[in-house]
Amino acid sequence: MSALIICTTCADGRGQALLEAVENEALARDLPLAIQGQACLAACRQSCTVALQGAGKHSYVFGQLAPDEACVDALLAVAGQHAEPGEGLLPWDRRPERLKTGLVARLPPLR
């Protein structure tokens, strides 16, 4: 399973708004996705930021996001891709358009 971790202290409340928007849309779509807020992901110059993690998978940090429909849709889509069998690699050409920019980091899975 993959998890989205959304910075709740980003950009004067926009991070919290993004968290709530993602949670509401995942609930509306009945998606089995772990979503949690985290006070400060320490990527303040890239705010709003979201991390994507899963056991045995590459971890990602995306920045320059906003609590809008395009970001919410992109985050839910990429979380679905990340949850697919494998190491969680998200090739650039498969990522939603909104997440083709703003990548802060990709970390390899722990071995």
C-alpha positions as CSV (number, residue, x, y, z in Angstrom):
1,M,0.0,0.0,0.0
2,S,1.1,3.5,-0.7
3,A,0.7,6.6,1.5
4,L,0.4,10.2,0.8
5,I,1.9,12.5,3.4
6,I,0.9,16.1,3.0
7,C,2.6,19.0,4.7
8,T,0.0,20.8,6.8
9,T,2.2,23.8,7.6
10,C,2.9,24.8,4.0
11,A,2.0,28.2,2.6
12,D,-0.2,29.8,5.2
13,G,-2.8,27.1,5.4
14,R,-2.7,25.9,1.8
15,G,-1.1,22.7,2.9
16,Q,-3.9,21.9,5.3
17,A,-6.4,22.8,2.6
18,L,-4.6,20.4,0.2
19,L,-4.8,17.6,2.8
20,E,-8.5,18.1,3.3
21,A,-9.2,18.3,-0.4
22,V,-7.2,15.0,-1.0
23,E,-8.9,13.3,1.9
24,N,-12.4,14.4,0.7
25,E,-11.8,13.3,-2.9
26,A,-10.3,9.9,-1.9
27,L,-13.3,9.3,0.3
28,A,-15.7,10.3,-2.5
29,R,-14.0,7.9,-4.9
30,D,-13.8,5.2,-2.2
31,L,-10.0,4.8,-2.7
32,P,-8.1,2.6,-0.3
33,L,-5.3,5.1,0.2
34,A,-3.5,6.0,3.4
35,I,-3.4,9.8,3.7
36,Q,-1.9,11.7,6.6
37,G,-0.9,15.2,7.5
38,Q,2.6,16.0,8.7
39,A,3.7,19.3,10.2
40,C,6.6,20.4,8.0
41,L,8.3,18.3,5.4
42,A,11.2,20.7,5.4
43,A,10.9,21.7,1.8
44,C,9.5,25.2,2.5
45,R,10.9,26.8,-0.7
46,Q,8.8,24.2,-2.7
47,S,5.5,24.5,-0.8
48,C,3.0,23.0,-0.9
49,T,4.7,19.6,-0.6
50,V,3.6,16.0,-0.5
51,A,5.6,12.8,0.1
52,L,4.6,9.5,-1.4
53,Q,5.9,6.3,0.4
54,G,5.3,2.6,0.4
55,A,7.1,-0.4,1.9
56,G,9.7,-1.6,-0.5
57,K,9.1,1.2,-2.9
58,H,10.8,4.4,-4.1
59,S,9.7,7.4,-2.1
60,Y,8.9,10.7,-3.7
61,V,8.6,14.3,-2.6
62,F,6.6,16.7,-4.9
63,G,6.5,20.4,-4.4
64,Q,4.9,23.5,-5.9
65,L,1.4,22.1,-5.4
66,A,-1.8,23.9,-4.6
67,P,-5.2,22.9,-3.1
68,D,-6.9,22.8,-6.4
69,E,-8.6,20.1,-8.5
70,A,-5.7,19.5,-10.8
71,C,-3.3,18.8,-7.9
72,V,-5.8,16.6,-6.1
73,D,-6.5,14.6,-9.2
74,A,-2.8,14.2,-10.0
75,L,-1.9,13.1,-6.5
76,L,-4.6,10.5,-6.4
77,A,-3.6,9.2,-9.8
78,V,0.1,9.0,-9.0
79,A,-0.7,7.3,-5.7
80,G,-2.6,4.6,-7.7
81,Q,0.4,4.2,-10.0
82,H,2.8,4.0,-7.0
83,A,0.6,1.3,-5.4
84,E,0.9,-1.0,-8.4
85,P,3.2,-4.1,-8.0
86,G,6.9,-3.3,-8.2
87,E,9.3,-0.8,-6.7
88,G,7.1,2.2,-7.1
89,L,9.0,3.9,-9.9
90,L,7.0,6.7,-11.5
91,P,8.4,7.3,-14.9
92,W,8.1,10.9,-16.1
93,D,6.0,9.9,-19.1
94,R,3.4,8.1,-16.9
95,R,3.0,10.8,-14.3
96,P,0.0,13.1,-14.5
97,E,0.9,16.4,-16.3
98,R,0.7,18.4,-13.0
99,L,3.4,16.2,-11.5
100,K,5.9,16.3,-14.3
101,T,7.4,19.4,-12.7
102,G,8.0,20.1,-9.0
103,L,9.8,16.9,-8.1
104,V,11.9,17.6,-5.0
105,A,13.4,14.1,-4.4
106,R,13.2,10.5,-5.2
107,L,14.6,8.1,-2.7
108,P,15.3,4.4,-3.3
109,P,13.5,1.7,-1.3
110,L,15.2,0.4,1.8
111,R,16.8,-2.9,1.3
